[in-house]
Amino acid sequence: MDGRELVVLVGKRIRRYRELKGITQVELGRRAGAGSIPAYERGEQPMSIDKLPAIAAALDVTVQMLVRPASDEPHDPTAEVLHAIVESMGHAEREKLLSMVRLMQSEA
């Protein structure tokens, strides 16, 4: 993958995760301290490497989720976001979440 393809790929992933999170480009830019979110998403402007951690954090994803090769693309981006959230939780929080999920399953 060349540099241009990576810029486009990262931009598409930023957009996908932003939409999954339900925030606007303006809100993402505010949270990440980056003003070029529309250009990043369209793959028109490469971002400096120091912007990636802030954008990833604002999206509640890892930098790896934004930059990994396309061949590693997940089948379900929602599941990947959930996985990243669960990984960031402590043991007690995970136990509470598991209880809530089991309750939801029993009511379904």
N, CA, C and O atoms as CSV, one atom per row, in Angstrom:
chain,resi,resn,atom,element,x,y,z
A,1,MET,N,N,0.858,-1.172,0.000
A,1,MET,CA,C,0.000,0.000,0.000
A,1,MET,C,C,0.902,1.233,0.000
A,1,MET,O,O,1.834,1.336,0.798
A,2,ASP,N,N,0.612,2.158,-0.901
A,2,ASP,CA,C,1.416,3.380,-0.931
A,2,ASP,C,C,0.813,4.426,0.010
A,2,ASP,O,O,-0.255,4.220,0.586
A,3,GLY,N,N,1.510,5.539,0.150
A,3,GLY,CA,C,1.095,6.583,1.082
A,3,GLY,C,C,-0.283,7.149,0.782
A,3,GLY,O,O,-1.062,7.408,1.699
A,4,ARG,N,N,-0.584,7.339,-0.479
A,4,ARG,CA,C,-1.889,7.907,-0.865
A,4,ARG,C,C,-3.028,6.954,-0.490
A,4,ARG,O,O,-4.067,7.378,0.016
A,5,GLU,N,N,-2.815,5.677,-0.744
A,5,GLU,CA,C,-3.841,4.684,-0.393
A,5,GLU,C,C,-4.075,4.643,1.113
A,5,GLU,O,O,-5.209,4.480,1.565
A,6,LEU,N,N,-3.005,4.790,1.887
A,6,LEU,CA,C,-3.139,4.796,3.339
A,6,LEU,C,C,-3.927,6.010,3.813
A,6,LEU,O,O,-4.752,5.895,4.720
A,7,VAL,N,N,-3.685,7.163,3.215
A,7,VAL,CA,C,-4.416,8.382,3.580
A,7,VAL,C,C,-5.916,8.185,3.336
A,7,VAL,O,O,-6.738,8.555,4.175
A,8,VAL,N,N,-6.264,7.604,2.194
A,8,VAL,CA,C,-7.670,7.352,1.861
A,8,VAL,C,C,-8.275,6.334,2.825
A,8,VAL,O,O,-9.387,6.525,3.317
A,9,LEU,N,N,-7.539,5.247,3.095
A,9,LEU,CA,C,-8.019,4.208,3.998
A,9,LEU,C,C,-8.264,4.753,5.402
A,9,LEU,O,O,-9.310,4.488,5.993
A,10,VAL,N,N,-7.316,5.506,5.936
A,10,VAL,CA,C,-7.472,6.085,7.275
A,10,VAL,C,C,-8.665,7.043,7.288
A,10,VAL,O,O,-9.436,7.058,8.248
A,11,GLY,N,N,-8.817,7.824,6.253
A,11,GLY,CA,C,-9.951,8.755,6.174
A,11,GLY,C,C,-11.289,8.032,6.198
A,11,GLY,O,O,-12.218,8.465,6.880
A,12,LYS,N,N,-11.392,6.933,5.457
A,12,LYS,CA,C,-12.637,6.151,5.446
A,12,LYS,C,C,-12.924,5.563,6.826
A,12,LYS,O,O,-14.072,5.523,7.269
A,13,ARG,N,N,-11.873,5.113,7.493
A,13,ARG,CA,C,-12.072,4.550,8.829
A,13,ARG,C,C,-12.459,5.613,9.837
A,13,ARG,O,O,-13.297,5.361,10.703
A,14,ILE,N,N,-11.871,6.792,9.747
A,14,ILE,CA,C,-12.261,7.882,10.645
A,14,ILE,C,C,-13.745,8.165,10.469
A,14,ILE,O,O,-14.483,8.290,11.447
A,15,ARG,N,N,-14.169,8.262,9.238
A,15,ARG,CA,C,-15.588,8.533,8.974
A,15,ARG,C,C,-16.483,7.422,9.532
A,15,ARG,O,O,-17.491,7.694,10.184
A,16,ARG,N,N,-16.103,6.169,9.268
A,16,ARG,CA,C,-16.912,5.033,9.727
A,16,ARG,C,C,-17.048,5.046,11.247
A,16,ARG,O,O,-18.159,4.930,11.765
A,17,TYR,N,N,-15.942,5.184,11.963
A,17,TYR,CA,C,-15.995,5.161,13.423
A,17,TYR,C,C,-16.687,6.409,13.981
A,17,TYR,O,O,-17.351,6.339,15.015
A,18,ARG,N,N,-16.535,7.541,13.301
A,18,ARG,CA,C,-17.239,8.753,13.743
A,18,ARG,C,C,-18.740,8.559,13.618
A,18,ARG,O,O,-19.496,8.921,14.520
A,19,GLU,N,N,-19.172,7.990,12.505
A,19,GLU,CA,C,-20.598,7.751,12.305
A,19,GLU,C,C,-21.128,6.718,13.295
A,19,GLU,O,O,-22.237,6.873,13.807
A,20,LEU,N,N,-20.363,5.677,13.570
A,20,LEU,CA,C,-20.775,4.692,14.572
A,20,LEU,C,C,-20.926,5.336,15.947
A,20,LEU,O,O,-21.812,4.973,16.721
A,21,LYS,N,N,-20.060,6.284,16.239
A,21,LYS,CA,C,-20.108,6.980,17.523
A,21,LYS,C,C,-21.250,7.997,17.556
A,21,LYS,O,O,-21.688,8.409,18.630
A,22,GLY,N,N,-21.727,8.397,16.385
A,22,GLY,CA,C,-22.851,9.327,16.311
A,22,GLY,C,C,-22.470,10.769,16.570
A,22,GLY,O,O,-23.258,11.530,17.131
A,23,ILE,N,N,-21.258,11.156,16.162
A,23,ILE,CA,C,-20.843,12.552,16.348
A,23,ILE,C,C,-20.567,13.191,14.990
A,23,ILE,O,O,-20.323,12.501,14.000
A,24,THR,N,N,-20.610,14.502,14.962
A,24,THR,CA,C,-20.361,15.241,13.726
A,24,THR,C,C,-18.862,15.424,13.510
A,24,THR,O,O,-18.050,15.190,14.405
A,25,GLN,N,N,-18.522,15.847,12.304
A,25,GLN,CA,C,-17.128,16.165,12.011
A,25,GLN,C,C,-16.640,17.296,12.901
A,25,GLN,O,O,-15.504,17.276,13.374
A,26,VAL,N,N,-17.492,18.272,13.127
A,26,VAL,CA,C,-17.124,19.410,13.973
A,26,VAL,C,C,-16.848,18.938,15.404
A,26,VAL,O,O,-15.866,19.351,16.022
A,27,GLU,N,N,-17.714,18.075,15.919
A,27,GLU,CA,C,-17.526,17.567,17.282
A,27,GLU,C,C,-16.248,16.735,17.381
A,27,GLU,O,O,-15.505,16.860,18.354
A,28,LEU,N,N,-15.987,15.897,16.395
A,28,LEU,CA,C,-14.749,15.115,16.403
A,28,LEU,C,C,-13.544,16.046,16.377
A,28,LEU,O,O,-12.584,15.843,17.121
A,29,GLY,N,N,-13.591,17.044,15.542
A,29,GLY,CA,C,-12.489,18.005,15.478
A,29,GLY,C,C,-12.268,18.713,16.799
A,29,GLY,O,O,-11.127,18.934,17.205
A,30,ARG,N,N,-13.349,19.071,17.472
A,30,ARG,CA,C,-13.240,19.732,18.772
A,30,ARG,C,C,-12.614,18.797,19.795
A,30,ARG,O,O,-11.702,19.187,20.524
A,31,ARG,N,N,-13.105,17.563,19.847
A,31,ARG,CA,C,-12.592,16.602,20.827
A,31,ARG,C,C,-11.131,16.240,20.581
A,31,ARG,O,O,-10.372,16.013,21.523
A,32,ALA,N,N,-10.745,16.189,19.304
A,32,ALA,CA,C,-9.391,15.760,18.957
A,32,ALA,C,C,-8.424,16.926,18.771
A,32,ALA,O,O,-7.220,16.719,18.616
A,33,GLY,N,N,-8.944,18.139,18.786
A,33,GLY,CA,C,-8.083,19.289,18.541
A,33,GLY,C,C,-7.572,19.332,17.110
A,33,GLY,O,O,-6.440,19.742,16.850
A,34,ALA,N,N,-8.421,18.904,16.190
A,34,ALA,CA,C,-8.050,18.853,14.772
A,34,ALA,C,C,-9.144,19.526,13.956
A,34,ALA,O,O,-10.322,19.207,14.114
A,35,GLY,N,N,-8.768,20.442,13.097
A,35,GLY,CA,C,-9.758,21.176,12.341
A,35,GLY,C,C,-9.997,20.691,10.934
A,35,GLY,O,O,-10.820,21.268,10.223
A,36,SER,N,N,-9.306,19.648,10.502
A,36,SER,CA,C,-9.380,19.213,9.107
A,36,SER,C,C,-10.097,17.881,8.938
A,36,SER,O,O,-9.788,17.137,8.007
A,37,ILE,N,N,-11.031,17.567,9.798
A,37,ILE,CA,C,-11.701,16.265,9.751
A,37,ILE,C,C,-12.343,16.002,8.384
A,37,ILE,O,O,-12.160,14.908,7.851
A,38,PRO,N,N,-13.084,16.943,7.790
A,38,PRO,CA,C,-13.673,16.645,6.473
A,38,PRO,C,C,-12.622,16.279,5.421
A,38,PRO,O,O,-12.826,15.348,4.642
A,39,ALA,N,N,-11.508,16.999,5.394
A,39,ALA,CA,C,-10.449,16.710,4.423
A,39,ALA,C,C,-9.785,15.368,4.718
A,39,ALA,O,O,-9.429,14.638,3.794
A,40,TYR,N,N,-9.616,15.038,5.999
A,40,TYR,CA,C,-9.056,13.726,6.359
A,40,TYR,C,C,-9.990,12.618,5.888
A,40,TYR,O,O,-9.543,11.637,5.293
A,41,GLU,N,N,-11.287,12.772,6.153
A,41,GLU,CA,C,-12.250,11.735,5.791
A,41,GLU,C,C,-12.325,11.514,4.284
A,41,GLU,O,O,-12.532,10.389,3.829
A,42,ARG,N,N,-12.159,12.567,3.524
A,42,ARG,CA,C,-12.197,12.442,2.060
A,42,ARG,C,C,-10.864,11.959,1.497
A,42,ARG,O,O,-10.761,11.688,0.300
A,43,GLY,N,N,-9.845,11.851,2.345
A,43,GLY,CA,C,-8.528,11.432,1.885
A,43,GLY,C,C,-7.814,12.504,1.098
A,43,GLY,O,O,-6.900,12.211,0.327
A,44,GLU,N,N,-8.227,13.748,1.290
A,44,GLU,CA,C,-7.637,14.863,0.551
A,44,GLU,C,C,-6.422,15.451,1.249
A,44,GLU,O,O,-5.594,16.106,0.616
A,45,GLN,N,N,-6.316,15.220,2.544
A,45,GLN,CA,C,-5.225,15.817,3.306
A,45,GLN,C,C,-4.641,14.779,4.261
A,45,GLN,O,O,-5.351,14.259,5.121
A,46,PRO,N,N,-3.365,14.480,4.116
A,46,PRO,CA,C,-2.753,13.574,5.089
A,46,PRO,C,C,-2.619,14.286,6.429
A,46,PRO,O,O,-2.395,15.496,6.483
A,47,MET,N,N,-2.756,13.530,7.497
A,47,MET,CA,C,-2.604,14.135,8.812
A,47,MET,C,C,-1.225,13.840,9.356
A,47,MET,O,O,-0.597,12.848,8.986
A,48,SER,N,N,-0.763,14.698,10.227
A,48,SER,CA,C,0.523,14.425,10.862
A,48,SER,C,C,0.334,13.282,11.844
A,48,SER,O,O,-0.751,13.091,12.394
A,49,ILE,N,N,1.385,12.535,12.054
A,49,ILE,CA,C,1.325,11.356,12.900
A,49,ILE,C,C,0.903,11.701,14.324
A,49,ILE,O,O,0.327,10.860,15.014
A,50,ASP,N,N,1.175,12.908,14.768
A,50,ASP,CA,C,0.811,13.281,16.138
A,50,ASP,C,C,-0.686,13.519,16.309
A,50,ASP,O,O,-1.162,13.598,17.441
A,51,LYS,N,N,-1.435,13.635,15.225
A,51,LYS,CA,C,-2.894,13.810,15.318
A,51,LYS,C,C,-3.626,12.477,15.518
A,51,LYS,O,O,-4.713,12.444,16.094
A,52,LEU,N,N,-3.029,11.383,15.041
A,52,LEU,CA,C,-3.705,10.080,15.100
A,52,LEU,C,C,-4.134,9.664,16.502
A,52,LEU,O,O,-5.281,9.251,16.671
A,53,PRO,N,N,-3.274,9.751,17.517
A,53,PRO,CA,C,-3.713,9.333,18.854
A,53,PRO,C,C,-4.900,10.141,19.375
A,53,PRO,O,O,-5.793,9.581,20.012
A,54,ALA,N,N,-4.922,11.427,19.119
A,54,ALA,CA,C,-6.029,12.267,19.592
A,54,ALA,C,C,-7.325,11.926,18.867
A,54,ALA,O,O,-8.388,11.877,19.487
A,55,ILE,N,N,-7.247,11.691,17.570
A,55,ILE,CA,C,-8.441,11.325,16.806
A,55,ILE,C,C,-8.933,9.953,17.250
A,55,ILE,O,O,-10.131,9.762,17.460
A,56,ALA,N,N,-8.021,8.998,17.394
A,56,ALA,CA,C,-8.406,7.653,17.849
A,56,ALA,C,C,-9.067,7.734,19.224
A,56,ALA,O,O,-10.104,7.109,19.448
A,57,ALA,N,N,-8.483,8.492,20.139
A,57,ALA,CA,C,-9.048,8.617,21.490
A,57,ALA,C,C,-10.434,9.243,21.445
A,57,ALA,O,O,-11.329,8.812,22.173
A,58,ALA,N,N,-10.625,10.250,20.605
A,58,ALA,CA,C,-11.937,10.890,20.494
A,58,ALA,C,C,-12.983,9.944,19.932
A,58,ALA,O,O,-14.176,10.107,20.188
A,59,LEU,N,N,-12.540,8.957,19.167
A,59,LEU,CA,C,-13.448,7.963,18.580
A,59,LEU,C,C,-13.582,6.709,19.441
A,59,LEU,O,O,-14.359,5.811,19.116
A,60,ASP,N,N,-12.829,6.648,20.532
A,60,ASP,CA,C,-12.807,5.463,21.402
A,60,ASP,C,C,-12.345,4.222,20.650
A,60,ASP,O,O,-12.883,3.132,20.844
A,61,VAL,N,N,-11.348,4.393,19.796
A,61,VAL,CA,C,-10.726,3.279,19.088
A,61,VAL,C,C,-9.216,3.380,19.281
A,61,VAL,O,O,-8.724,4.352,19.854
A,62,THR,N,N,-8.487,2.385,18.807
A,62,THR,CA,C,-7.032,2.430,18.872
A,62,THR,C,C,-6.472,2.992,17.571
A,62,THR,O,O,-7.143,2.982,16.539
A,63,VAL,N,N,-5.246,3.477,17.629
A,63,VAL,CA,C,-4.579,3.930,16.408
A,63,VAL,C,C,-4.481,2.774,15.422
A,63,VAL,O,O,-4.652,2.968,14.218
A,64,GLN,N,N,-4.206,1.573,15.926
A,64,GLN,CA,C,-4.102,0.403,15.058
A,64,GLN,C,C,-5.397,0.184,14.262
A,64,GLN,O,O,-5.355,-0.207,13.096
A,65,MET,N,N,-6.531,0.436,14.893
A,65,MET,CA,C,-7.811,0.262,14.200
A,65,MET,C,C,-7.938,1.223,13.020
A,65,MET,O,O,-8.661,0.939,12.065
A,66,LEU,N,N,-7.245,2.354,13.080
A,66,LEU,CA,C,-7.303,3.333,11.989
A,66,LEU,C,C,-6.301,3.047,10.881
A,66,LEU,O,O,-6.559,3.381,9.724
A,67,VAL,N,N,-5.156,2.432,11.206
A,67,VAL,CA,C,-4.077,2.347,10.218
A,67,VAL,C,C,-3.719,0.943,9.753
A,67,VAL,O,O,-2.894,0.813,8.848
A,68,ARG,N,N,-4.286,-0.102,10.314
A,68,ARG,CA,C,-3.875,-1.451,9.919
A,68,ARG,C,C,-4.196,-1.704,8.443
A,68,ARG,O,O,-5.073,-1.051,7.877
A,69,PRO,N,N,-3.487,-2.650,7.823
A,69,PRO,CA,C,-3.722,-2.939,6.401
A,69,PRO,C,C,-5.164,-3.364,6.130
A,69,PRO,O,O,-5.819,-3.956,6.988
A,70,ALA,N,N,-5.640,-3.061,4.949
A,70,ALA,CA,C,-7.023,-3.377,4.575
A,70,ALA,C,C,-7.305,-4.871,4.631
A,70,ALA,O,O,-8.451,-5.269,4.843
A,71,SER,N,N,-6.285,-5.711,4.448
A,71,SER,CA,C,-6.499,-7.150,4.502
A,71,SER,C,C,-6.908,-7.613,5.893
A,71,SER,O,O,-7.448,-8.708,6.050
A,72,ASP,N,N,-6.650,-6.779,6.913
A,72,ASP,CA,C,-7.037,-7.102,8.285
A,72,ASP,C,C,-8.389,-6.499,8.661
A,72,ASP,O,O,-8.763,-6.486,9.834
A,73,GLU,N,N,-9.105,-6.011,7.685
A,73,GLU,CA,C,-10.381,-5.329,7.928
A,73,GLU,C,C,-11.376,-6.251,8.636
A,73,GLU,O,O,-11.568,-7.392,8.215
A,74,PRO,N,N,-12.006,-5.768,9.700
A,74,PRO,CA,C,-12.970,-6.609,10.403
A,74,PRO,C,C,-14.253,-6.767,9.595
A,74,PRO,O,O,-14.566,-5.947,8.733
A,75,HIS,N,N,-14.975,-7.819,9.885
A,75,HIS,CA,C,-16.250,-8.033,9.206
A,75,HIS,C,C,-17.339,-7.167,9.813
A,75,HIS,O,O,-18.294,-6.809,9.124
A,76,ASP,N,N,-17.217,-6.824,11.080
A,76,ASP,CA,C,-18.238,-6.055,11.774
A,76,ASP,C,C,-17.585,-4.933,12.579
A,76,ASP,O,O,-17.099,-5.177,13.684
A,77,PRO,N,N,-17.566,-3.708,12.047
A,77,PRO,CA,C,-16.914,-2.614,12.759
A,77,PRO,C,C,-17.558,-2.297,14.108
A,77,PRO,O,O,-16.874,-1.821,15.014
A,78,THR,N,N,-18.845,-2.549,14.260
A,78,THR,CA,C,-19.500,-2.309,15.543
A,78,THR,C,C,-18.924,-3.247,16.602
A,78,THR,O,O,-18.687,-2.828,17.735
A,79,ALA,N,N,-18.700,-4.496,16.248
A,79,ALA,CA,C,-18.113,-5.451,17.188
A,79,ALA,C,C,-16.707,-5.032,17.572
A,79,ALA,O,O,-16.293,-5.210,18.718
A,80,GLU,N,N,-15.974,-4.478,16.624
A,80,GLU,CA,C,-14.613,-4.027,16.920
A,80,GLU,C,C,-14.622,-2.856,17.898
A,80,GLU,O,O,-13.793,-2.804,18.807
A,81,VAL,N,N,-15.540,-1.928,17.724
A,81,VAL,CA,C,-15.642,-0.800,18.651
A,81,VAL,C,C,-16.025,-1.302,20.038
A,81,VAL,O,O,-15.459,-0.864,21.040
A,82,LEU,N,N,-16.975,-2.212,20.095
A,82,LEU,CA,C,-17.357,-2.786,21.393
A,82,LEU,C,C,-16.170,-3.473,22.057
A,82,LEU,O,O,-15.965,-3.340,23.264
A,83,HIS,N,N,-15.400,-4.198,21.278
A,83,HIS,CA,C,-14.222,-4.874,21.814
A,83,HIS,C,C,-13.230,-3.868,22.404
A,83,HIS,O,O,-12.693,-4.088,23.489
A,84,ALA,N,N,-12.990,-2.777,21.693
A,84,ALA,CA,C,-12.062,-1.760,22.183
A,84,ALA,C,C,-12.563,-1.139,23.486
A,84,ALA,O,O,-11.776,-0.868,24.393
A,85,ILE,N,N,-13.867,-0.917,23.576
A,85,ILE,CA,C,-14.440,-0.347,24.800
A,85,ILE,C,C,-14.271,-1.312,25.961
A,85,ILE,O,O,-13.861,-0.913,27.050
A,86,VAL,N,N,-14.586,-2.575,25.731
A,86,VAL,CA,C,-14.472,-3.582,26.789
A,86,VAL,C,C,-13.022,-3.719,27.243
A,86,VAL,O,O,-12.760,-3.852,28.438
A,87,GLU,N,N,-12.082,-3.688,26.304
A,87,GLU,CA,C,-10.665,-3.787,26.664
A,87,GLU,C,C,-10.223,-2.653,27.579
A,87,GLU,O,O,-9.323,-2.832,28.400
A,88,SER,N,N,-10.846,-1.494,27.446
A,88,SER,CA,C,-10.446,-0.350,28.258
A,88,SER,C,C,-11.061,-0.366,29.657
A,88,SER,O,O,-10.690,0.450,30.501
A,89,MET,N,N,-11.988,-1.276,29.914
A,89,MET,CA,C,-12.681,-1.350,31.201
A,89,MET,C,C,-11.883,-2.152,32.219
A,89,MET,O,O,-11.084,-3.023,31.873
A,90,GLY,N,N,-12.123,-1.833,33.469
A,90,GLY,CA,C,-11.579,-2.631,34.551
A,90,GLY,C,C,-12.433,-3.866,34.768
A,90,GLY,O,O,-13.501,-4.010,34.174
A,91,HIS,N,N,-11.947,-4.764,35.635
A,91,HIS,CA,C,-12.646,-6.026,35.884
A,91,HIS,C,C,-14.074,-5.802,36.387
A,91,HIS,O,O,-15.009,-6.434,35.895
A,92,ALA,N,N,-14.246,-4.915,37.352
A,92,ALA,CA,C,-15.572,-4.677,37.918
A,92,ALA,C,C,-16.539,-4.142,36.860
A,92,ALA,O,O,-17.701,-4.547,36.812
A,93,GLU,N,N,-16.055,-3.236,36.019
A,93,GLU,CA,C,-16.909,-2.700,34.952
A,93,GLU,C,C,-17.311,-3.793,33.970
A,93,GLU,O,O,-18.452,-3.828,33.509
A,94,ARG,N,N,-16.369,-4.691,33.647
A,94,ARG,CA,C,-16.669,-5.798,32.728
A,94,ARG,C,C,-17.731,-6.721,33.319
A,94,ARG,O,O,-18.623,-7.180,32.606
A,95,GLU,N,N,-17.640,-6.992,34.613
A,95,GLU,CA,C,-18.630,-7.840,35.270
A,95,GLU,C,C,-20.015,-7.198,35.217
A,95,GLU,O,O,-21.004,-7.885,34.962
A,96,LYS,N,N,-20.094,-5.896,35.454
A,96,LYS,CA,C,-21.382,-5.184,35.370
A,96,LYS,C,C,-21.938,-5.264,33.954
A,96,LYS,O,O,-23.124,-5.525,33.755
A,97,LEU,N,N,-21.067,-5.036,32.972
A,97,LEU,CA,C,-21.504,-5.093,31.574
A,97,LEU,C,C,-22.010,-6.487,31.225
A,97,LEU,O,O,-23.037,-6.633,30.561
A,98,LEU,N,N,-21.298,-7.494,31.666
A,98,LEU,CA,C,-21.714,-8.874,31.395
A,98,LEU,C,C,-23.080,-9.155,32.008
A,98,LEU,O,O,-23.914,-9.812,31.386
A,99,SER,N,N,-23.314,-8.670,33.207
A,99,SER,CA,C,-24.620,-8.847,33.850
A,99,SER,C,C,-25.718,-8.158,33.053
A,99,SER,O,O,-26.809,-8.703,32.884
A,100,MET,N,N,-25.424,-6.957,32.565
A,100,MET,CA,C,-26.415,-6.223,31.776
A,100,MET,C,C,-26.716,-6.942,30.464
A,100,MET,O,O,-27.873,-7.014,30.049
A,101,VAL,N,N,-25.694,-7.470,29.814
A,101,VAL,CA,C,-25.886,-8.190,28.542
A,101,VAL,C,C,-26.717,-9.461,28.786
A,101,VAL,O,O,-27.617,-9.780,28.009
A,102,ARG,N,N,-26.412,-10.160,29.840
A,102,ARG,CA,C,-27.189,-11.372,30.142
A,102,ARG,C,C,-28.657,-11.025,30.429
A,102,ARG,O,O,-29.559,-11.760,30.026
A,103,LEU,N,N,-28.888,-9.924,31.113
A,103,LEU,CA,C,-30.253,-9.476,31.377
A,103,LEU,C,C,-30.958,-9.147,30.055
A,103,LEU,O,O,-32.116,-9.516,29.860
A,104,MET,N,N,-30.265,-8.461,29.160
A,104,MET,CA,C,-30.860,-8.128,27.869
A,104,MET,C,C,-31.188,-9.389,27.088
A,104,MET,O,O,-32.238,-9.461,26.450
A,105,GLN,N,N,-30.304,-10.393,27.125
A,105,GLN,CA,C,-30.543,-11.634,26.413
A,105,GLN,C,C,-31.750,-12.372,26.982
A,105,GLN,O,O,-32.525,-12.962,26.229
A,106,SER,N,N,-31.912,-12.344,28.280
A,106,SER,CA,C,-33.023,-13.061,28.894
A,106,SER,C,C,-34.358,-12.391,28.585
A,106,SER,O,O,-35.401,-13.046,28.582
A,107,GLU,N,N,-34.322,-11.086,28.326
A,107,GLU,CA,C,-35.553,-10.348,28.027
A,107,GLU,C,C,-35.895,-10.390,26.539
A,107,GLU,O,O,-36.999,-10.015,26.146
A,108,ALA,N,N,-34.960,-10.840,25.717
A,108,ALA,CA,C,-35.185,-10.835,24.261
A,108,ALA,C,C,-36.071,-11.983,23.824
A,108,ALA,O,O,-36.358,-12.124,22.635
